[in-house]
Amino acid sequence: MPDVVSTRTVLPAGGGAYALPSLTLGIFLNDQPGHRLAHGSSQAAHRPLSKNQGWILPAGSEGLCEYDAELEFVSVSLSHTLLEEFGIGRSFEFEAVVGALDPLLLSLSLSADSFEGNGALYRDTMQRALAAQLIQSVKPLPAWNAGIEDARLRRVLDHIHDNLAKDLSLTAMAELAAMSSTHFSKAFKKALGQSPLQYVIKARLERASVLLKTTQLSVAEVAWRCGYQDLSRFGQHFKRLYGATPAVFRSG
């Protein structure tokens, strides 16, 4: 992709899910008092935005954007190649910006679609000025140390093991770690070598194996106590990990 891609879009009232492969800035060109945004989750929160306000979201961001009136906006995406010139790698994470934008960044972003028409030197200079100003406008998130001693990770793991029978939420885990859901999922996998979902499934099945060997609870009751409402799914997951059905495992 080009180093900077600028697009102007008009959308009818409504909204929906979004997924951003590149670091992207959005600027609303009309007021949206009913705007709602979810970043890294499916629960949208009311985030009213006025004309010339917007958001900056890291590469890989997913979520939901909703609005009650026709929306006109500009989006500006920066390539990984351009960001690497400033020492910013693909895994660069920062606190999402939603609301007022830096005035110089706003001006550069609104004029980004004109960079191409004034010669290569002008284009390259202005694109790098935009990238530099954007990077200065965001707050990098602290790295999650991969060690199990990290207090945030320990809080999440304690929460998981204390609530294996409940409907565990990625959003709740991310909040305990003080991260967005997207950043949390990446950091969790980096720290433990598996996604939160994979970790929870294994923890539930390990607890189930103990209950099957040490109690007289029925297989259905064990499944329920380990967070499975679907007995068939419990059996499939259990056999995949232990090579036997719960009943055979208990009798073996």
TORKE-126899 format. One line per 4 residues: number of its first residue (from 1); their letters; for each residue x, y, z of N, C-alpha, C. Coordinates in nm, 2 decimals. Last residue first. Example, Ala and Ser with C-alpha at 12.3 -4.5 7.8 and 13.67 -1.06 7.14 Angstrom:
2
2 = sa = 1.28 -0.22 0.71 1.37 -0.11 0.71 1.29 0.00 0.79 ~ 1.32 -0.57 0.78 1.23 -0.45 0.78 1.32 -0.33 0.78
END
This chain:
252
252 = gsrf = -1.07 -4.53 3.40 -0.94 -4.58 3.36 -0.84 -4.57 3.48 ~ -1.30 -4.40 3.46 -1.29 -4.55 3.49 -1.15 -4.60 3.47 ~ -1.26 -4.14 3.37 -1.29 -4.17 3.51 -1.27 -4.32 3.55 ~ -1.22 -4.19 3.10 -1.11 -4.13 3.18 -1.13 -4.16 3.32
248 = vapt = -1.48 -4.27 3.02 -1.36 -4.36 3.01 -1.25 -4.31 3.10 ~ -1.62 -4.03 3.07 -1.65 -4.15 3.14 -1.54 -4.25 3.14 ~ -1.49 -3.84 2.90 -1.49 -3.82 3.05 -1.52 -3.95 3.12 ~ -1.30 -4.01 2.65 -1.42 -3.94 2.69 -1.41 -3.93 2.85
244 = agyl = -0.96 -3.95 2.57 -1.06 -4.04 2.61 -1.18 -3.96 2.65 ~ -0.76 -3.77 2.52 -0.76 -3.89 2.44 -0.86 -3.99 2.48 ~ -0.74 -3.52 2.65 -0.70 -3.64 2.72 -0.71 -3.77 2.65 ~ -0.81 -3.33 2.45 -0.70 -3.31 2.54 -0.65 -3.44 2.60
240 = rkfh = -1.03 -3.44 2.31 -0.92 -3.39 2.24 -0.79 -3.37 2.32 ~ -1.20 -3.51 2.52 -1.13 -3.62 2.45 -1.02 -3.57 2.37 ~ -1.28 -3.25 2.60 -1.21 -3.34 2.69 -1.13 -3.45 2.62 ~ -1.41 -3.15 2.37 -1.29 -3.08 2.42 -1.21 -3.18 2.51
236 = qgfr = -1.63 -3.34 2.36 -1.54 -3.32 2.25 -1.41 -3.26 2.29 ~ -1.76 -3.30 2.61 -1.70 -3.43 2.58 -1.60 -3.42 2.46 ~ -1.84 -3.03 2.58 -1.75 -3.07 2.69 -1.68 -3.20 2.66 ~ -2.02 -3.07 2.38 -1.90 -2.99 2.35 -1.80 -3.02 2.46
232 = sldq = -2.22 -3.22 2.51 -2.15 -3.27 2.39 -2.02 -3.20 2.36 ~ -2.30 -3.04 2.71 -2.23 -3.16 2.75 -2.16 -3.22 2.63 ~ -2.30 -2.71 2.74 -2.32 -2.81 2.64 -2.24 -2.93 2.67 ~ -2.20 -2.56 2.94 -2.35 -2.58 2.94 -2.39 -2.69 2.84
228 = ygcr = -1.92 -2.55 3.13 -1.97 -2.60 3.01 -2.12 -2.63 3.02 ~ -1.79 -2.48 3.36 -1.82 -2.37 3.27 -1.88 -2.42 3.14 ~ -1.75 -2.67 3.55 -1.63 -2.62 3.48 -1.66 -2.53 3.36 ~ -1.99 -2.74 3.64 -1.90 -2.68 3.73 -1.77 -2.62 3.67
224 = wave = -2.08 -2.88 3.41 -2.15 -2.75 3.45 -2.06 -2.67 3.55 ~ -1.92 -3.11 3.41 -1.92 -3.01 3.30 -1.97 -2.88 3.34 ~ -2.01 -3.22 3.65 -1.87 -3.18 3.63 -1.86 -3.08 3.52 ~ -2.27 -3.28 3.58 -2.24 -3.19 3.69 -2.10 -3.14 3.68
220 = avsl = -2.23 -3.47 3.37 -2.30 -3.35 3.34 -2.27 -3.24 3.45 ~ -2.10 -3.67 3.51 -2.03 -3.61 3.41 -2.09 -3.47 3.38 ~ -2.18 -3.65 3.87 -2.20 -3.70 3.73 -2.12 -3.62 3.63 ~ -1.94 -3.69 4.14 -2.03 -3.60 4.06 -2.06 -3.66 3.92
216 = qttk = -1.78 -3.81 4.31 -1.88 -3.89 4.25 -1.98 -3.81 4.17 ~ -1.43 -3.71 4.28 -1.56 -3.70 4.33 -1.65 -3.80 4.26 ~ -1.18 -3.75 4.16 -1.18 -3.73 4.31 -1.32 -3.72 4.36 ~ -1.19 -3.77 3.88 -1.11 -3.87 3.96 -1.13 -3.86 4.11
212 = llvs = -1.34 -3.55 3.81 -1.38 -3.68 3.76 -1.31 -3.79 3.84 ~ -1.20 -3.33 3.91 -1.33 -3.37 3.97 -1.38 -3.51 3.93 ~ -0.97 -3.34 3.75 -0.96 -3.36 3.89 -1.09 -3.40 3.95 ~ -1.08 -3.29 3.50 -1.01 -3.41 3.52 -1.00 -3.45 3.67
208 = arel = -1.18 -3.03 3.54 -1.28 -3.14 3.52 -1.21 -3.27 3.54 ~ -0.95 -2.89 3.55 -1.03 -2.90 3.67 -1.13 -3.01 3.66 ~ -0.87 -2.92 3.29 -0.78 -2.97 3.39 -0.86 -2.98 3.52 ~ -1.07 -2.79 3.16 -1.06 -2.93 3.14 -0.97 -2.99 3.25
204 = raki = -1.03 -2.53 3.24 -1.15 -2.59 3.27 -1.14 -2.74 3.26 ~ -0.77 -2.48 3.13 -0.79 -2.47 3.27 -0.92 -2.54 3.31 ~ -0.83 -2.51 2.85 -0.74 -2.60 2.92 -0.76 -2.60 3.07 ~ -1.00 -2.28 2.82 -1.05 -2.42 2.79 -0.96 -2.52 2.86
200 = vyql = -0.83 -2.07 2.89 -0.95 -2.10 2.97 -1.00 -2.24 2.94 ~ -0.64 -2.09 2.69 -0.60 -2.10 2.83 -0.72 -2.14 2.91 ~ -0.79 -2.03 2.46 -0.72 -2.16 2.47 -0.68 -2.19 2.62 ~ -0.87 -1.77 2.52 -0.97 -1.88 2.50 -0.90 -2.01 2.52
196 = psqg = -0.62 -1.63 2.53 -0.71 -1.64 2.65 -0.81 -1.75 2.64 ~ -0.38 -1.83 2.34 -0.48 -1.72 2.36 -0.55 -1.73 2.49 ~ -0.04 -1.90 2.44 -0.17 -1.94 2.40 -0.27 -1.82 2.42 ~ 0.19 -1.81 2.56 0.20 -1.90 2.44 0.07 -1.95 2.39
192 = lakk = 0.20 -1.62 2.76 0.17 -1.76 2.80 0.18 -1.86 2.68 ~ 0.28 -1.37 2.65 0.33 -1.41 2.79 0.31 -1.56 2.81 ~ 0.16 -1.36 2.41 0.30 -1.35 2.41 0.36 -1.40 2.54 ~ -0.11 -1.38 2.49 -0.05 -1.49 2.41 0.10 -1.48 2.41
188 = faks = -0.13 -1.14 2.63 -0.16 -1.27 2.69 -0.09 -1.38 2.62 ~ -0.09 -0.95 2.42 0.00 -0.96 2.54 -0.01 -1.09 2.61 ~ -0.31 -0.99 2.25 -0.17 -1.01 2.20 -0.07 -1.03 2.32 ~ -0.52 -0.94 2.43 -0.51 -1.07 2.37 -0.37 -1.10 2.32
184 = fhts = -0.47 -0.67 2.50 -0.46 -0.77 2.60 -0.44 -0.91 2.54 ~ -0.51 -0.53 2.26 -0.37 -0.53 2.32 -0.36 -0.65 2.42 ~ -0.79 -0.59 2.24 -0.69 -0.63 2.13 -0.55 -0.64 2.19 ~ -0.90 -0.48 2.47 -0.91 -0.62 2.45 -0.81 -0.67 2.34
180 = smaa = -0.67 -0.25 2.63 -0.78 -0.28 2.54 -0.78 -0.43 2.52 ~ -0.60 -0.28 2.99 -0.56 -0.28 2.85 -0.69 -0.28 2.76 ~ -0.60 -0.36 3.26 -0.59 -0.22 3.22 -0.54 -0.20 3.08 ~ -0.65 -0.61 3.34 -0.51 -0.58 3.30 -0.49 -0.44 3.26
176 = leam = -0.92 -0.59 3.38 -0.84 -0.62 3.49 -0.69 -0.59 3.46 ~ -1.00 -0.54 3.11 -1.01 -0.44 3.21 -0.93 -0.46 3.33 ~ -0.95 -0.80 3.01 -0.87 -0.68 2.96 -0.88 -0.57 3.06 ~ -1.15 -0.95 3.14 -1.01 -0.98 3.16 -0.92 -0.86 3.12
172 = atls = -1.38 -0.83 3.03 -1.35 -0.82 3.18 -1.20 -0.85 3.21 ~ -1.35 -0.89 2.76 -1.35 -0.75 2.80 -1.32 -0.74 2.95 ~ -1.37 -1.17 2.77 -1.25 -1.11 2.73 -1.24 -0.97 2.77 ~ -1.54 -1.33 3.03 -1.55 -1.23 2.93 -1.41 -1.18 2.90
168 = ldka = -1.69 -1.64 3.13 -1.58 -1.55 3.13 -1.58 -1.46 3.01 ~ -1.94 -1.75 3.28 -1.92 -1.71 3.14 -1.82 -1.60 3.14 ~ -1.82 -1.98 3.53 -1.90 -1.87 3.49 -1.86 -1.84 3.34 ~ -1.65 -2.16 3.63 -1.78 -2.21 3.61 -1.87 -2.10 3.54
164 = lndh = -1.41 -2.02 3.67 -1.42 -2.12 3.56 -1.56 -2.16 3.53 ~ -1.33 -1.82 3.85 -1.46 -1.81 3.78 -1.47 -1.91 3.67 ~ -1.08 -1.85 3.95 -1.19 -1.83 4.05 -1.32 -1.83 3.98 ~ -0.93 -1.85 3.72 -0.94 -1.98 3.80 -1.04 -1.97 3.91
160 = ihdl = -0.96 -1.59 3.62 -1.00 -1.70 3.54 -1.02 -1.82 3.63 ~ -0.85 -1.43 3.84 -0.99 -1.41 3.80 -1.04 -1.54 3.72 ~ -0.59 -1.52 3.83 -0.67 -1.55 3.95 -0.82 -1.53 3.91 ~ -0.52 -1.42 3.58 -0.51 -1.56 3.60 -0.60 -1.60 3.72
156 = vrrl = -0.54 -1.14 3.63 -0.62 -1.20 3.52 -0.63 -1.35 3.55 ~ -0.35 -1.10 3.83 -0.49 -1.07 3.85 -0.58 -1.14 3.75 ~ -0.12 -1.17 3.69 -0.16 -1.25 3.80 -0.31 -1.23 3.83 ~ -0.10 -0.97 3.51 -0.12 -1.10 3.46 -0.18 -1.19 3.57
152 = rade = -0.05 -0.76 3.68 -0.17 -0.75 3.59 -0.20 -0.89 3.54 ~ 0.20 -0.83 3.79 0.08 -0.82 3.88 -0.05 -0.82 3.79 ~ 0.42 -1.07 3.67 0.35 -0.94 3.64 0.22 -0.94 3.72 ~ 0.51 -1.32 3.71 0.51 -1.24 3.83 0.44 -1.10 3.80
148 = igan = 0.54 -1.44 3.47 0.42 -1.48 3.55 0.40 -1.39 3.67 ~ 0.68 -1.23 3.22 0.69 -1.31 3.34 0.56 -1.33 3.42 ~ 0.66 -1.04 3.02 0.62 -1.18 2.99 0.62 -1.27 3.12 ~ 0.53 -0.72 3.08 0.64 -0.82 3.10 0.59 -0.96 3.09
144 = wapl = 0.38 -0.54 2.85 0.34 -0.64 2.95 0.46 -0.73 2.96 ~ 0.47 -0.20 2.80 0.48 -0.34 2.76 0.44 -0.43 2.88 ~ 0.24 0.07 2.81 0.35 0.00 2.87 0.35 -0.14 2.83 ~ 0.14 0.24 2.51 0.10 0.16 2.63 0.23 0.09 2.68
140 = pkvs = 0.22 0.57 2.41 0.24 0.43 2.40 0.20 0.36 2.53 ~ 0.00 0.81 2.31 0.07 0.76 2.43 0.09 0.61 2.43 ~ 0.02 1.03 2.03 -0.03 0.92 2.10 0.06 0.88 2.22 ~ 0.14 1.24 1.90 0.01 1.26 1.95 -0.05 1.15 2.03
136 = qilq = 0.37 1.16 1.78 0.39 1.25 1.90 0.25 1.27 1.97 ~ 0.26 1.03 1.56 0.33 0.95 1.67 0.35 1.03 1.79 ~ 0.17 1.25 1.42 0.07 1.15 1.47 0.14 1.07 1.58 ~ 0.40 1.38 1.34 0.30 1.45 1.43 0.20 1.35 1.49
132 = aala = 0.52 1.18 1.18 0.59 1.23 1.30 0.49 1.30 1.40 ~ 0.32 1.16 0.97 0.36 1.05 1.05 0.42 1.09 1.18 ~ 0.33 1.43 0.86 0.21 1.37 0.92 0.24 1.26 1.02 ~ 0.60 1.43 0.77 0.55 1.53 0.87 0.43 1.48 0.94
128 = rqmt = 0.58 1.23 0.58 0.66 1.21 0.70 0.63 1.31 0.81 ~ 0.41 1.36 0.40 0.37 1.23 0.46 0.45 1.20 0.59 ~ 0.57 1.57 0.33 0.44 1.60 0.40 0.39 1.47 0.47 ~ 0.78 1.45 0.19 0.81 1.54 0.30 0.68 1.55 0.39
124 = dryl = 0.65 1.31 -0.02 0.73 1.24 0.08 0.75 1.32 0.21 ~ 0.54 1.53 -0.16 0.46 1.42 -0.10 0.53 1.35 0.01 ~ 0.76 1.68 -0.24 0.66 1.74 -0.15 0.58 1.63 -0.08 ~ 0.88 1.49 -0.40 0.95 1.54 -0.29 0.86 1.60 -0.19
120 = agng = 0.69 1.44 -0.60 0.73 1.33 -0.51 0.80 1.39 -0.39 ~ 0.42 1.68 -0.66 0.55 1.62 -0.68 0.60 1.53 -0.57 ~ 0.16 1.73 -0.59 0.26 1.84 -0.59 0.40 1.79 -0.60 ~ -0.04 1.54 -0.55 -0.05 1.63 -0.67 0.06 1.73 -0.68
116 = efsd = -0.03 1.40 -0.31 0.02 1.34 -0.43 0.03 1.43 -0.55 ~ -0.15 1.55 -0.11 0.00 1.54 -0.11 0.05 1.49 -0.25 ~ -0.41 1.57 -0.09 -0.35 1.66 -0.18 -0.20 1.64 -0.19 ~ -0.50 1.42 0.12 -0.54 1.37 -0.01 -0.47 1.46 -0.12
112 = asls = -0.42 1.55 0.35 -0.34 1.44 0.30 -0.37 1.40 0.16 ~ -0.55 1.75 0.47 -0.49 1.79 0.34 -0.41 1.67 0.28 ~ -0.63 1.64 0.71 -0.73 1.69 0.62 -0.68 1.73 0.48 ~ -0.38 1.60 0.83 -0.46 1.48 0.79 -0.57 1.53 0.69
108 = lsll = -0.28 1.85 0.88 -0.21 1.77 0.79 -0.30 1.65 0.74 ~ -0.48 1.94 1.07 -0.46 2.01 0.94 -0.38 1.92 0.84 ~ -0.45 1.75 1.28 -0.58 1.77 1.21 -0.56 1.83 1.07 ~ -0.19 1.80 1.36 -0.22 1.67 1.30 -0.35 1.68 1.22
104 = lpdl = -0.22 2.06 1.46 -0.14 2.04 1.34 -0.16 1.91 1.27 ~ -0.41 2.01 1.67 -0.44 2.10 1.56 -0.35 2.08 1.44 ~ -0.48 1.68 1.79 -0.38 1.78 1.78 -0.41 1.87 1.66 ~ -0.84 1.63 1.84 -0.71 1.59 1.79 -0.61 1.71 1.79
100 = agvv = -1.09 1.52 2.07 -1.02 1.63 2.01 -0.88 1.58 1.96 ~ -1.17 1.18 2.04 -1.21 1.31 2.08 -1.13 1.42 2.00 ~ -0.97 0.92 2.13 -1.10 0.95 2.08 -1.15 1.09 2.13 ~ -0.70 0.71 2.09 -0.73 0.86 2.10 -0.88 0.87 2.05
96 = aefe = -0.58 0.43 2.27 -0.67 0.49 2.17 -0.70 0.63 2.20 ~ -0.25 0.40 2.36 -0.38 0.42 2.41 -0.47 0.49 2.30 ~ -0.07 0.16 2.15 -0.09 0.29 2.22 -0.23 0.31 2.27 ~ 0.18 -0.05 2.02 0.05 -0.04 2.08 0.04 0.10 2.16
92 = fsrg = 0.35 -0.21 1.76 0.33 -0.08 1.84 0.19 -0.06 1.89 ~ 0.40 -0.42 1.60 0.33 -0.45 1.73 0.32 -0.32 1.82 ~ 0.54 -0.32 1.39 0.40 -0.37 1.36 0.33 -0.39 1.49 ~ 0.74 -0.04 1.52 0.72 -0.17 1.46 0.57 -0.21 1.44
88 = igfe = 0.89 0.26 1.46 0.76 0.20 1.51 0.74 0.07 1.44 ~ 1.10 0.41 1.37 1.13 0.31 1.48 1.00 0.25 1.54 ~ 1.03 0.55 1.16 1.03 0.63 1.29 1.06 0.53 1.40 ~ 1.02 0.37 0.96 1.13 0.48 0.95 1.14 0.56 1.08
84 = ellt = 0.80 0.23 1.02 0.93 0.17 1.06 1.04 0.27 1.04 ~ 0.60 0.38 0.91 0.61 0.39 1.05 0.75 0.33 1.10 ~ 0.63 0.31 0.64 0.65 0.44 0.68 0.68 0.45 0.83 ~ 0.56 0.03 0.65 0.69 0.08 0.60 0.72 0.22 0.65
80 = hsls = 0.30 0.03 0.73 0.40 -0.02 0.83 0.54 0.02 0.78 ~ 0.12 0.33 0.64 0.18 0.20 0.61 0.28 0.16 0.72 ~ -0.17 0.48 0.78 -0.02 0.48 0.76 0.03 0.34 0.74 ~ -0.47 0.63 0.67 -0.40 0.51 0.72 -0.25 0.52 0.68
76 = vsvf = -0.74 0.83 0.74 -0.60 0.83 0.70 -0.52 0.71 0.76 ~ -1.06 0.92 0.66 -0.98 0.83 0.73 -0.84 0.83 0.66 ~ -1.32 1.15 0.71 -1.19 1.13 0.65 -1.12 1.02 0.73 ~ -1.68 1.14 0.69 -1.56 1.14 0.76 -1.44 1.12 0.67
72 = elea = -2.02 1.17 0.76 -1.91 1.21 0.66 -1.78 1.21 0.74 ~ -2.31 1.00 0.83 -2.17 1.03 0.88 -2.08 1.06 0.76 ~ -2.64 1.05 0.92 -2.55 1.03 0.82 -2.41 1.08 0.86 ~ -2.70 0.95 1.27 -2.72 1.04 1.15 -2.62 1.00 1.05
68 = dyec = -2.62 0.78 1.47 -2.76 0.79 1.45 -2.80 0.88 1.33 ~ -2.37 0.52 1.48 -2.41 0.66 1.47 -2.55 0.67 1.43 ~ -2.11 0.30 1.59 -2.25 0.33 1.56 -2.28 0.48 1.56 ~ -1.86 0.06 1.56 -1.89 0.20 1.55 -2.03 0.22 1.51
64 = lges = -1.66 -0.18 1.72 -1.79 -0.15 1.67 -1.81 0.00 1.67 ~ -1.36 -0.36 1.65 -1.46 -0.32 1.74 -1.59 -0.28 1.67 ~ -1.00 -0.38 1.63 -1.13 -0.43 1.60 -1.24 -0.38 1.69 ~ -0.67 -0.31 1.52 -0.79 -0.27 1.61 -0.92 -0.33 1.55
60 = gapl = -0.45 -0.34 1.37 -0.51 -0.46 1.43 -0.63 -0.43 1.51 ~ -0.29 -0.04 1.46 -0.30 -0.15 1.36 -0.36 -0.27 1.43 ~ -0.47 0.19 1.68 -0.35 0.11 1.63 -0.39 0.00 1.53 ~ -0.64 0.49 1.61 -0.65 0.35 1.66 -0.53 0.27 1.60
56 = iwgq = -0.78 0.79 1.68 -0.66 0.73 1.63 -0.65 0.59 1.69 ~ -1.07 1.00 1.60 -1.00 0.89 1.67 -0.87 0.85 1.60 ~ -1.22 1.32 1.62 -1.22 1.18 1.57 -1.14 1.09 1.66 ~ -1.34 1.64 1.51 -1.29 1.55 1.62 -1.28 1.41 1.55
52 = nksl = -1.46 1.78 1.31 -1.31 1.79 1.32 -1.26 1.72 1.45 ~ -1.77 1.79 1.47 -1.69 1.81 1.35 -1.55 1.84 1.38 ~ -1.77 1.58 1.77 -1.81 1.70 1.69 -1.73 1.70 1.56 ~ -1.90 1.29 1.92 -1.79 1.36 1.85 -1.85 1.47 1.77
48 = prha = -1.97 1.09 2.21 -2.01 1.19 2.11 -1.89 1.26 2.05 ~ -1.98 0.79 2.29 -1.86 0.88 2.27 -1.90 0.98 2.17 ~ -2.11 0.53 2.47 -2.15 0.66 2.41 -2.02 0.75 2.41 ~ -1.98 0.21 2.38 -2.00 0.31 2.48 -2.03 0.45 2.41
44 = aqss = -2.04 -0.12 2.28 -2.02 0.01 2.24 -2.06 0.11 2.35 ~ -1.91 -0.42 2.31 -1.99 -0.33 2.40 -1.96 -0.19 2.37 ~ -1.73 -0.58 2.20 -1.85 -0.57 2.13 -1.95 -0.48 2.21 ~ -1.38 -0.47 2.18 -1.49 -0.54 2.24 -1.62 -0.52 2.16
40 = ghal = -1.19 -0.30 2.06 -1.15 -0.43 2.12 -1.26 -0.50 2.19 ~ -1.40 -0.04 2.13 -1.26 -0.07 2.08 -1.21 -0.20 2.14 ~ -1.70 0.10 2.03 -1.64 -0.01 2.11 -1.50 -0.04 2.04 ~ -1.89 0.39 2.04 -1.77 0.32 1.99 -1.73 0.21 2.09
36 = rhgp = -2.14 0.61 1.91 -2.10 0.51 2.01 -1.98 0.42 1.95 ~ -2.28 0.93 1.87 -2.18 0.83 1.83 -2.15 0.74 1.95 ~ -2.47 1.13 1.89 -2.51 1.00 1.93 -2.40 0.89 1.90 ~ -2.35 1.36 1.78 -2.38 1.35 1.93 -2.42 1.22 1.98
32 = qdnl = -2.17 1.43 1.55 -2.23 1.30 1.58 -2.25 1.29 1.73 ~ -2.11 1.68 1.30 -2.14 1.65 1.44 -2.21 1.51 1.45 ~ -1.89 1.60 1.03 -2.01 1.66 1.08 -2.03 1.61 1.22 ~ -1.65 1.49 0.98 -1.67 1.61 0.91 -1.81 1.67 0.94
28 = figl = -1.42 1.32 1.18 -1.56 1.34 1.15 -1.58 1.48 1.09 ~ -1.14 1.13 1.10 -1.19 1.27 1.14 -1.33 1.28 1.09 ~ -0.92 0.88 1.21 -1.05 0.91 1.15 -1.09 1.05 1.19 ~ -0.62 0.70 1.14 -0.68 0.81 1.20 -0.81 0.84 1.13
24 = tlsp = -0.46 0.39 1.19 -0.55 0.47 1.12 -0.61 0.58 1.20 ~ -0.24 0.13 1.12 -0.26 0.24 1.21 -0.34 0.34 1.14 ~ -0.41 -0.14 0.95 -0.30 -0.04 0.96 -0.34 0.06 1.07 ~ -0.64 -0.29 0.95 -0.51 -0.36 0.94 -0.39 -0.27 0.96
20 = laya = -0.91 -0.28 1.14 -0.81 -0.19 1.08 -0.68 -0.26 1.07 ~ -1.25 -0.34 1.13 -1.12 -0.40 1.15 -1.02 -0.32 1.08 ~ -1.58 -0.29 1.27 -1.47 -0.25 1.19 -1.34 -0.33 1.22 ~ -1.94 -0.33 1.25 -1.81 -0.37 1.30 -1.70 -0.31 1.21
16 = ggga = -2.15 -0.03 1.22 -2.12 -0.17 1.23 -1.98 -0.20 1.27 ~ -2.40 0.20 1.11 -2.27 0.17 1.16 -2.25 0.02 1.16 ~ -2.63 0.44 1.10 -2.63 0.30 1.14 -2.49 0.26 1.20 ~ -2.69 0.66 0.83 -2.70 0.63 0.97 -2.70 0.48 1.00
12 = plvt = -2.46 0.61 0.55 -2.59 0.64 0.61 -2.59 0.61 0.76 ~ -2.15 0.78 0.49 -2.22 0.66 0.52 -2.36 0.69 0.58 ~ -1.89 0.89 0.29 -2.02 0.93 0.35 -2.10 0.80 0.37 ~ -1.54 0.96 0.30 -1.65 0.86 0.29 -1.78 0.92 0.35
8 = rtsv = -1.22 0.99 0.17 -1.34 1.06 0.23 -1.46 0.98 0.20 ~ -0.89 0.87 0.25 -1.02 0.86 0.18 -1.13 0.94 0.25 ~ -0.55 0.83 0.21 -0.65 0.92 0.26 -0.78 0.90 0.18 ~ -0.26 0.66 0.30 -0.39 0.65 0.22 -0.50 0.73 0.29
4 = vdpm = 0.08 0.67 0.28 -0.04 0.73 0.34 -0.16 0.71 0.25 ~ 0.24 0.49 0.13 0.27 0.52 0.27 0.16 0.58 0.34 ~ 0.04 0.24 -0.05 0.11 0.37 -0.04 0.14 0.40 0.11 ~ 0.08 -0.12 0.00 0.00 0.00 0.00 0.09 0.13 0.00
END
